[in-house]
């Protein structure tokens, strides 16, 4: 029995991690827009209504298929490290890792530039059309999500005493707002409105308006405000000390979102597309490549054999992520070798009947793997309770029993054959102080770079830190058929892989696959400081069969169960061969919603 129906229509579909964003996106179809317009509008709303998980100062990878093109483009909204960010600079500060919060890990905000590039090159509506819903919610209010309220509550002392601009933005009469309370963000609304004013001043041409808004953000008043703030501000961060940031207005002025080819792998007649190794996207493809030689269809979808096999494949693929992934513009990332069938076949032989408890990266092309050290800084300096929150780079209230998540998801498909999916994140309210006058904090993706020299993900000026963000888009015979993503940090490409396999291997419908019980392994160090990991673990939702849990333990897995229906929030849209659109969203958390017509 399904919690929700699988929604189908003949015009357009939107699914996202917030019902208001999905509704706002769908309004773009009523304005005559396409799937890209819908996704952009939904993404701007998510920046307002999910401030604990993303914001304009954050980052996003976008996968885009233009109708009839036969290809998938990647719009890279991952901003790079500042020009002043060097390993030596952090060592001079006495740091062995990049902090997970504050000003030091701030990178160039990429989300705004990426979404405007999507709008300019793939969309049809005006900037005013797609920004109007977000401005409305920022000005007039939206109901605060319970998890956002919990995070603000955990950080309220910090916001009152240290990050006072964050307090002015998020606290209500000096205290934490309650779940469901009507919240506004007037400064963010004014920022959006001023960007629109700059756009209109460029004349009536749609393209010139979008260019003008981009200049206003990256070279104009937004960049100037960020530059002015960071030139003098010294804010407390996860170290328990005050640090000045490295980002400057010149860093923003020198960056624009790029469009690059996707990586892809063929699976059962489907072409599965992911962003490059500056994300963790290739790890999805590596897992698929490892599993292609195995009869997954013969394994029950909640059987111990299926869970064990998929978990062991994940351990191998993610170990390669740790050793090899990074910004290919700055490092030698052997993607072709990692996806080579012979390499996958050799690695597949490592999947045995027993659980592995060691981290085993491979040697693609005969190279020697480099693993950065794991610095668990969780002991940290003694201090107030909120310092423990800052020490966790992932945007969750770490003492909560709920599953952690760091991301949002937006996907849209129209009957004309346009399809788009993205996982916006970064710039969340826990990451960094709100920039005075702008209404949003900066992103702290720099925490994911290592200070290990010679590693593909070693920190360097102008280099993109490797991110966990990882949407997926699938083609069949050159036509788009499925786009999906989920929140979940390092777990994204485990949870979405299970959704995909249960659809392709076990024949589940899309909504059934979204709602199927989920699992993951914490065997590999997280990408967020303090980079914790638990070798040999597998985490299951409580509804898994008892016999499955017992068999996994017999095989040596360290099994941990969590609340039922607490892992993942997969959102997906699809297009059938007869041009019917489908939208599905996970019921977990009672937050993600799908719309189709």
C-alpha positions as CSV (number, residue, x, y, z in Angstrom):
1,X,0.0,0.0,0.0
2,X,1.4,3.4,-1.0
3,X,1.3,6.5,1.1
4,X,0.9,8.6,-2.0
5,X,-0.3,8.1,-5.6
6,X,1.9,8.2,-8.6
7,X,0.9,11.5,-10.3
8,X,0.6,11.6,-14.1
9,X,-0.3,14.3,-16.6
10,X,0.0,15.5,-20.2
11,X,1.5,18.9,-19.7
12,X,4.2,19.2,-17.0
13,X,5.5,17.8,-13.7
14,X,7.5,19.2,-10.8
15,X,8.8,17.4,-7.7
16,X,10.8,19.0,-4.9
17,X,11.6,18.8,-1.2
18,X,9.1,21.4,-0.3
19,X,5.4,21.7,-1.2
20,X,5.5,25.5,-1.7
21,X,8.4,25.2,-4.1
22,X,6.7,22.5,-6.1
23,X,3.5,24.6,-6.3
24,X,5.5,27.7,-7.3
25,X,7.4,25.8,-10.0
26,X,4.1,24.4,-11.5
27,X,2.8,28.0,-11.7
28,X,5.4,28.6,-14.4
29,X,3.6,26.1,-16.7
30,X,0.5,28.2,-16.3
31,X,2.5,31.2,-17.5
32,X,3.5,29.3,-20.6
33,X,7.0,28.3,-19.3
34,X,8.8,25.1,-19.7
35,X,10.4,22.6,-17.3
36,X,13.5,24.8,-16.8
37,X,11.4,27.8,-15.9
38,X,9.5,25.6,-13.4
39,X,12.8,24.3,-11.8
40,X,14.3,27.8,-11.5
41,X,11.2,29.2,-9.8
42,X,11.0,26.2,-7.4
43,X,14.7,26.6,-6.6
44,X,14.4,30.3,-5.6
45,X,11.4,29.4,-3.4
46,X,13.4,26.7,-1.7
47,X,16.1,29.2,-0.9
48,X,13.5,31.1,1.2
49,X,11.5,28.2,2.8
50,X,14.4,25.8,3.5
51,X,17.0,28.2,4.9
52,X,18.4,25.5,7.1
53,X,19.4,23.5,4.0
54,X,20.3,26.0,1.3
55,X,20.4,29.6,0.3
56,X,21.5,32.1,-2.4
57,X,25.1,31.8,-1.0
58,X,25.2,28.1,-1.6
59,X,25.9,25.8,-4.5
60,X,24.1,23.5,-7.0
61,X,24.8,21.0,-9.8
62,X,22.1,21.0,-12.5
63,X,21.5,18.3,-15.1
64,X,19.6,19.6,-18.1
65,X,18.2,17.9,-21.2
66,X,16.8,20.2,-23.8
67,X,14.0,18.6,-25.9
68,X,15.4,17.0,-29.0
69,X,19.1,17.5,-28.1
70,X,19.9,13.9,-27.2
71,X,22.4,15.0,-24.6
72,X,22.6,16.0,-21.0
73,X,24.4,19.2,-19.9
74,X,25.8,19.9,-16.5
75,X,25.4,23.4,-15.3
76,X,28.1,23.7,-12.6
77,X,27.0,26.0,-9.7
78,X,29.8,24.9,-7.5
79,X,31.8,28.0,-6.6
80,X,35.6,27.7,-6.2
81,X,37.8,28.5,-3.2
82,X,39.0,32.1,-2.9
83,X,42.3,33.1,-4.5
84,X,43.8,33.6,-1.1
85,X,43.0,30.0,0.1
86,X,46.2,28.0,0.2
87,X,47.2,25.1,2.4
88,X,50.0,27.2,3.8
89,X,47.5,29.8,4.9
90,X,45.5,27.3,6.9
91,X,48.7,25.8,8.4
92,X,49.8,29.2,9.5
93,X,46.5,29.5,11.4
94,X,47.4,26.2,13.2
95,X,44.6,24.3,11.4
96,X,44.9,20.7,10.1
97,X,41.4,20.8,8.5
98,X,39.2,23.5,7.0
99,X,36.6,24.4,9.6
100,X,33.0,23.4,8.8
101,X,31.5,26.7,9.7
102,X,32.3,30.4,9.9
103,X,34.1,32.6,7.3
104,X,37.2,30.6,6.5
105,X,35.5,27.8,4.5
106,X,33.4,30.3,2.4
107,X,33.6,29.7,-1.4
108,X,32.2,31.8,-4.2
109,X,28.3,31.6,-4.1
110,X,27.4,29.4,-7.1
111,X,23.7,28.8,-6.8
112,X,22.4,32.2,-8.1
113,X,24.7,32.1,-11.1
114,X,23.8,28.5,-12.0
115,X,20.1,29.1,-11.9
116,X,20.3,32.2,-14.0
117,X,22.4,30.4,-16.6
118,X,19.7,27.7,-16.7
119,X,17.1,30.4,-17.1
120,X,19.1,32.2,-19.8
121,X,20.0,29.2,-21.9
122,X,17.2,26.8,-21.4
123,X,14.2,28.7,-20.0
124,X,11.7,31.0,-21.7
125,X,10.2,33.2,-19.0
126,X,11.6,36.5,-17.5
127,X,13.6,36.8,-14.4
128,X,10.7,38.6,-12.8
129,X,8.4,35.7,-13.5
130,X,10.6,33.1,-11.8
131,X,11.6,35.3,-8.9
132,X,8.1,36.5,-8.0
133,X,7.1,33.6,-5.9
134,X,10.3,33.6,-3.8
135,X,9.9,37.4,-3.2
136,X,6.4,36.8,-2.1
137,X,7.3,34.2,0.5
138,X,10.3,36.3,1.8
139,X,8.1,39.4,2.1
140,X,4.8,38.0,3.3
141,X,5.9,34.8,5.1
142,X,6.0,31.1,5.0
143,X,5.4,28.3,7.7
144,X,8.7,27.4,9.3
145,X,9.6,23.8,9.0
146,X,10.1,21.9,12.3
147,X,13.7,21.0,11.5
148,X,14.5,24.6,10.7
149,X,12.9,25.6,14.0
150,X,15.0,23.0,15.9
151,X,18.2,24.2,14.3
152,X,17.5,27.8,15.2
153,X,16.6,26.8,18.7
154,X,19.9,25.0,19.1
155,X,21.8,28.0,17.8
156,X,19.8,30.8,19.4
157,X,22.6,31.7,21.9
158,X,25.1,31.9,19.1
159,X,22.8,34.1,17.1
160,X,22.1,36.4,20.1
161,X,25.7,36.8,21.2
162,X,28.0,36.2,18.3
163,X,26.3,35.9,14.9
164,X,24.0,38.8,15.6
165,X,22.9,39.4,12.0
166,X,21.8,35.8,11.9
167,X,19.8,36.6,15.1
168,X,18.2,39.6,13.5
169,X,17.2,37.4,10.6
170,X,16.1,34.2,12.3
171,X,15.1,35.0,15.9
172,X,11.7,36.3,16.9
173,X,11.8,38.8,19.7
174,X,15.2,37.4,20.7
175,X,14.1,33.8,20.9
176,X,13.7,30.8,18.7
177,X,10.6,30.6,16.5
178,X,8.2,27.7,16.9
179,X,7.6,25.1,14.2
180,X,5.0,26.3,11.8
181,X,5.4,29.9,12.8
182,X,5.0,32.5,9.9
183,X,8.5,33.6,9.0
184,X,9.7,36.4,6.7
185,X,13.1,37.5,5.5
186,X,12.7,41.2,4.5
187,X,16.4,41.7,3.7
188,X,16.4,38.7,1.3
189,X,13.3,40.1,-0.4
190,X,15.0,43.4,-0.8
191,X,18.1,41.7,-2.3
192,X,15.9,39.9,-4.8
193,X,14.0,43.1,-5.6
194,X,17.1,45.1,-6.2
195,X,18.4,42.4,-8.5
196,X,15.2,42.7,-10.4
197,X,15.5,46.5,-10.5
198,X,19.0,46.1,-12.0
199,X,17.6,43.7,-14.6
200,X,14.8,46.1,-15.6
201,X,17.2,48.9,-16.0
202,X,19.0,47.0,-18.7
203,X,15.9,47.4,-21.0
204,X,13.2,45.0,-22.2
205,X,15.4,42.3,-23.7
206,X,15.2,39.1,-21.6
207,X,18.8,38.1,-22.1
208,X,20.1,41.5,-21.2
209,X,18.0,41.6,-18.1
210,X,19.4,38.2,-16.9
211,X,23.0,39.4,-17.6
212,X,22.4,42.6,-15.7
213,X,21.2,40.6,-12.6
214,X,24.3,38.4,-12.8
215,X,26.5,41.5,-12.9
216,X,24.7,43.0,-10.0
217,X,25.3,39.8,-8.0
218,X,28.8,39.0,-8.9
219,X,30.3,42.5,-9.7
220,X,27.7,44.9,-8.2
221,X,26.0,45.5,-4.9
222,X,25.9,41.9,-3.7
223,X,29.7,41.3,-4.3
224,X,30.5,44.7,-2.9
225,X,28.5,44.0,0.3
226,X,30.2,40.6,0.8
227,X,33.6,42.2,0.1
228,X,33.0,45.0,2.6
229,X,31.8,42.6,5.3
230,X,34.6,40.1,4.9
231,X,37.3,42.7,4.8
232,X,36.9,43.4,8.5
233,X,34.7,40.8,10.1
234,X,36.2,38.2,12.5
235,X,33.6,35.7,13.4
236,X,33.7,32.7,15.7
237,X,33.6,29.3,14.0
238,X,33.9,25.6,14.7
239,X,37.4,26.0,16.2
240,X,36.0,28.1,19.0
241,X,38.2,31.0,17.7
242,X,37.5,34.1,15.6
243,X,38.7,34.1,12.1
244,X,38.5,36.5,9.1
245,X,37.4,35.1,5.8
246,X,39.4,34.8,2.6
247,X,36.7,35.5,0.0
248,X,36.7,38.8,-1.8
249,X,34.6,40.7,-4.3
250,X,37.3,39.9,-6.9
251,X,36.7,36.2,-6.4
252,X,33.0,36.7,-7.2
253,X,33.7,38.9,-10.2
254,X,36.0,36.3,-11.7
255,X,33.5,33.5,-11.7
256,X,30.5,32.5,-13.8
257,X,28.6,29.2,-13.9
258,X,29.9,26.8,-16.6
259,X,28.2,24.3,-18.8
260,X,30.0,21.0,-19.3
261,X,29.3,17.5,-20.6
262,X,27.9,14.9,-18.2
263,X,29.5,11.6,-17.4
264,X,27.3,8.6,-18.3
265,X,27.1,4.8,-18.2
266,X,24.8,2.4,-20.0
267,X,22.6,0.2,-17.9
268,X,19.9,-2.1,-19.3
269,X,19.4,0.1,-22.4
270,X,19.4,3.3,-20.3
271,X,22.0,6.0,-20.4
272,X,22.6,7.2,-16.9
273,X,24.0,10.7,-16.5
274,X,25.8,12.4,-13.6
275,X,28.0,15.4,-12.9
276,X,31.7,15.1,-13.0
277,X,34.2,14.2,-10.2
278,X,34.1,17.7,-8.6
279,X,30.9,16.1,-7.3
280,X,30.4,12.6,-5.9
281,X,28.3,11.9,-9.0
282,X,30.6,9.3,-10.6
283,X,30.3,7.1,-7.5
284,X,26.7,6.3,-8.7
285,X,28.1,5.1,-12.0
286,X,30.9,3.1,-10.3
287,X,28.3,1.3,-8.1
288,X,26.2,0.5,-11.2
289,X,29.3,-0.8,-13.0
290,X,30.2,-3.0,-10.1
291,X,26.7,-4.4,-9.9
292,X,26.1,-5.0,-13.6
293,X,27.7,-8.4,-13.5
294,X,25.4,-9.6,-10.7
295,X,21.8,-10.9,-10.9
296,X,20.1,-8.3,-8.7
297,X,16.7,-9.1,-10.1
298,X,16.9,-12.6,-8.5
299,X,17.5,-11.1,-5.1
300,X,14.5,-9.9,-3.1
301,X,14.5,-6.1,-2.8
302,X,14.7,-6.3,1.1
303,X,16.6,-9.5,1.2
304,X,19.9,-9.8,3.1
305,X,21.6,-10.8,-0.2
306,X,20.5,-7.6,-2.0
307,X,21.4,-5.4,1.0
308,X,24.8,-7.1,1.5
309,X,25.7,-6.9,-2.2
310,X,24.7,-3.3,-2.7
311,X,26.4,-2.3,0.5
312,X,29.7,-4.0,-0.4
313,X,29.7,-2.3,-3.8
314,X,29.1,1.0,-2.2
315,X,32.1,0.5,0.1
316,X,34.4,-0.1,-2.9
317,X,33.0,2.8,-5.0
318,X,33.1,5.3,-2.2
319,X,36.6,4.3,-1.2
320,X,37.6,5.3,-4.8
321,X,35.8,8.6,-4.2
322,X,38.0,9.2,-1.2
323,X,41.2,8.5,-3.1
324,X,40.6,9.9,-6.5
325,X,37.8,12.5,-6.9
326,X,38.5,16.2,-7.2
327,X,38.2,19.2,-9.5
328,X,39.5,17.8,-12.9
329,X,40.5,21.3,-13.9
330,X,43.1,21.2,-11.2
331,X,43.9,17.5,-10.7
332,X,44.4,14.3,-12.6
333,X,41.2,12.4,-11.9
334,X,41.2,9.0,-13.8
335,X,37.5,8.9,-14.5
336,X,37.9,6.8,-17.7
337,X,39.9,4.2,-15.8
338,X,37.5,4.2,-12.8
339,X,34.6,3.4,-15.2
340,X,36.6,0.9,-17.4
341,X,34.7,-2.4,-17.5
342,X,37.9,-4.4,-16.8
343,X,38.6,-2.3,-13.7
344,X,35.0,-2.8,-12.5
345,X,35.3,-6.5,-13.1
346,X,38.4,-6.8,-11.0
347,X,36.9,-4.7,-8.2
348,X,33.7,-6.8,-8.4
349,X,35.8,-9.8,-7.3
350,X,36.3,-8.1,-3.9
351,X,32.6,-8.5,-3.1
352,X,32.5,-11.6,-0.9
353,X,30.0,-13.3,1.3
354,X,31.3,-11.5,4.4
355,X,31.2,-7.8,5.3
356,X,34.4,-5.8,4.6
357,X,35.6,-3.6,7.4
358,X,38.6,-2.0,5.6
359,X,38.7,1.0,3.3
360,X,39.9,-0.4,-0.1
361,X,40.4,2.1,-2.9
362,X,41.6,0.7,-6.2
363,X,44.6,1.5,-8.4
364,X,43.0,2.7,-11.7
365,X,45.5,2.7,-14.5
366,X,48.1,1.4,-12.1
367,X,48.1,4.6,-10.1
368,X,48.8,4.5,-6.3
369,X,45.8,5.7,-4.3
370,X,46.2,8.6,-1.8
371,X,43.8,8.7,1.1
372,X,43.7,11.9,3.2
373,X,43.9,11.4,7.0
374,X,40.7,11.3,9.0
375,X,40.8,14.2,11.5
376,X,38.0,13.6,13.9
377,X,37.9,17.0,15.7
378,X,34.7,16.1,17.6
379,X,36.3,16.5,21.0
380,X,37.0,20.1,20.1
381,X,37.5,23.0,22.6
382,X,35.2,23.1,25.6
383,X,32.5,25.7,25.2
384,X,28.8,26.4,24.9
385,X,26.3,23.9,23.5
386,X,26.1,25.7,20.2
387,X,29.8,25.0,19.6
388,X,29.1,21.4,19.3
389,X,26.6,22.2,16.5
390,X,29.2,24.2,14.6
391,X,31.7,21.4,14.9
392,X,29.4,19.3,12.7
393,X,29.8,20.7,9.2
394,X,26.6,19.0,8.0
395,X,23.5,21.2,8.4
396,X,21.6,19.1,11.0
397,X,20.9,19.4,14.7
398,X,23.4,16.7,15.6
399,X,21.7,15.6,18.8
400,X,18.5,14.9,16.9
401,X,17.6,11.2,16.4
402,X,16.3,12.1,12.9
403,X,18.3,11.2,9.8
404,X,20.7,13.9,8.8
405,X,20.4,15.7,5.6
406,X,22.1,18.6,4.0
407,X,20.4,19.2,0.7
408,X,17.3,20.0,-1.3
409,X,16.0,18.6,-4.6
410,X,14.2,20.1,-7.5
411,X,13.2,18.3,-10.7
412,X,10.8,19.2,-13.5
413,X,9.8,17.6,-16.8
414,X,7.4,18.8,-19.5
415,X,5.6,16.9,-22.3
416,X,7.8,18.6,-24.9
417,X,10.8,16.6,-23.7
418,X,12.6,19.1,-21.5
419,X,13.9,17.6,-18.3
420,X,16.0,19.0,-15.4
421,X,17.1,17.9,-12.0
422,X,19.2,19.6,-9.3
423,X,20.3,19.3,-5.7
424,X,20.7,22.8,-4.3
425,X,22.6,23.1,-1.0
426,X,25.0,25.2,0.9
427,X,24.6,28.7,2.4
428,X,22.4,27.2,5.1
429,X,21.7,29.2,8.3
430,X,24.1,27.0,10.4
431,X,27.1,27.5,8.0
432,X,28.1,31.1,8.4
433,X,26.8,34.4,9.7
434,X,24.2,36.2,7.6
435,X,25.9,38.9,5.5
436,X,24.5,42.2,6.8
437,X,21.9,43.7,4.5
438,X,21.7,40.7,2.2
439,X,19.5,38.3,4.2
440,X,21.6,35.2,3.6
441,X,24.8,33.5,4.8
442,X,27.7,32.3,2.7
443,X,28.3,28.6,1.8
444,X,31.0,26.6,3.6
445,X,31.8,24.0,0.9
446,X,35.5,24.7,1.4
447,X,35.3,22.3,4.4
448,X,35.3,19.4,2.0
449,X,38.7,20.2,0.6
450,X,41.6,18.4,2.2
451,X,44.9,20.0,3.3
452,X,46.7,16.8,2.2
453,X,49.2,17.8,-0.5
454,X,49.1,15.7,-3.7
455,X,45.5,14.6,-3.2
456,X,43.0,15.2,-6.0
457,X,40.8,17.2,-3.6
458,X,43.7,19.2,-2.0
459,X,42.7,22.8,-1.3
460,X,44.0,25.3,-3.8
461,X,43.1,28.8,-5.0
462,X,40.3,28.9,-7.5
463,X,39.7,25.1,-7.2
464,X,36.3,23.6,-6.6
465,X,36.1,21.5,-3.5
466,X,34.6,18.1,-4.1
467,X,31.0,18.1,-3.2
468,X,28.4,15.5,-2.2
469,X,25.7,17.0,-4.5
470,X,24.6,14.5,-7.0
471,X,21.4,14.6,-9.2
472,X,20.8,11.9,-11.8
473,X,19.2,12.1,-15.3
474,X,18.4,9.1,-17.5
475,X,17.9,8.8,-21.2
476,X,16.4,6.0,-23.3
477,X,17.4,6.0,-27.0
478,X,18.3,9.7,-26.7
479,X,15.0,10.7,-25.1
480,X,14.7,11.7,-21.4
481,X,12.9,9.2,-19.3
482,X,13.7,9.8,-15.6
483,X,15.3,12.5,-13.4
484,X,15.8,12.2,-9.6
485,X,17.7,13.2,-6.6
486,X,17.5,13.4,-2.8
487,X,18.9,15.2,0.3
488,X,21.4,13.2,2.3
489,X,25.0,14.4,2.0
490,X,27.3,11.4,1.5
491,X,24.3,9.0,1.4
492,X,22.7,10.6,-1.7
493,X,24.2,8.1,-4.2
494,X,23.3,5.2,-2.0
495,X,19.7,6.1,-1.5
496,X,19.1,7.1,-5.1
497,X,20.8,4.0,-6.4
498,X,18.4,1.9,-4.4
499,X,15.4,3.8,-5.8
500,X,16.8,3.3,-9.4
501,X,17.6,-0.5,-8.9
502,X,14.2,-1.2,-7.4
503,X,12.6,0.4,-10.5
504,X,14.9,-1.2,-13.1
505,X,15.7,-4.5,-11.4
506,X,12.7,-5.3,-9.3
507,X,10.0,-3.7,-11.5
508,X,8.6,-1.3,-8.9
509,X,6.7,1.7,-10.0
510,X,8.3,5.0,-9.3
511,X,6.2,5.9,-6.3
512,X,6.6,2.4,-4.9
513,X,10.4,2.6,-5.4
514,X,10.5,6.0,-3.7
515,X,8.6,4.6,-0.7
516,X,10.5,1.3,-0.4
517,X,12.5,1.0,2.8
518,X,16.0,2.3,2.6
519,X,19.5,1.6,4.0
520,X,23.1,2.9,3.7
521,X,26.6,2.3,5.0
522,X,28.7,4.7,7.0
523,X,31.8,2.7,6.2
524,X,33.5,5.6,4.4
525,X,34.5,8.9,6.1
526,X,32.0,11.7,5.6
527,X,32.8,14.6,3.3
528,X,31.8,17.1,6.1
529,X,34.0,18.0,9.1
530,X,34.7,16.3,11.4
531,X,34.8,13.4,8.9
532,X,33.5,10.6,11.1
533,X,33.0,7.1,9.8
534,X,32.1,3.7,11.2
535,X,33.7,0.8,9.3
536,X,31.5,-2.1,8.5
537,X,28.3,-0.5,9.5
538,X,25.0,-0.7,7.7
539,X,22.1,1.6,8.7
540,X,18.6,0.3,8.1
541,X,15.1,1.6,8.5
542,X,13.3,-0.3,11.3
543,X,10.7,-1.8,9.0
544,X,13.3,-4.1,7.3
545,X,12.5,-7.8,7.9
546,X,13.9,-9.4,11.0
547,X,15.5,-12.3,9.1
548,X,17.3,-9.7,6.9
549,X,18.8,-8.0,9.9
550,X,19.9,-11.3,11.5
551,X,21.6,-12.5,8.3
552,X,23.4,-9.3,7.8
553,X,24.8,-9.6,11.4
554,X,25.9,-13.2,10.6
555,X,27.8,-11.9,7.7
556,X,29.7,-9.5,9.9
557,X,27.9,-6.2,9.3
558,X,27.5,-3.8,12.2
559,X,23.8,-3.2,11.9
560,X,22.2,-0.1,13.2
561,X,18.5,0.6,12.9
562,X,16.8,4.0,12.7
563,X,13.3,5.2,12.8
564,X,11.1,3.8,10.0
565,X,10.8,6.0,7.0
566,X,13.5,8.4,8.2
567,X,16.1,7.9,5.4
568,X,16.1,9.8,2.1
569,X,13.6,12.1,0.5
570,X,13.8,11.0,-3.2
571,X,12.0,13.3,-5.7
572,X,11.6,12.2,-9.3
573,X,9.9,13.2,-12.6
574,X,9.6,11.1,-15.7
575,X,8.5,11.1,-19.3
576,X,6.9,8.1,-21.0
577,X,7.3,7.1,-24.6
578,X,3.8,8.5,-25.3
579,X,4.8,11.9,-23.8
580,X,3.0,11.5,-20.5
581,X,4.7,13.1,-17.5
582,X,5.0,11.6,-14.0
583,X,5.9,13.1,-10.7
584,X,6.7,11.4,-7.4
585,X,8.0,12.4,-4.0
586,X,8.9,10.7,-0.8
587,X,6.4,10.9,2.0
588,X,9.3,10.9,4.5
589,X,9.2,14.0,6.7
590,X,5.8,15.1,5.2
591,X,7.6,17.8,3.3
592,X,8.5,16.8,-0.3
593,X,5.6,17.0,-2.8
594,X,5.0,16.3,-6.5
595,X,2.6,18.0,-8.9
596,X,1.6,16.9,-12.4
597,X,-1.0,18.0,-14.9
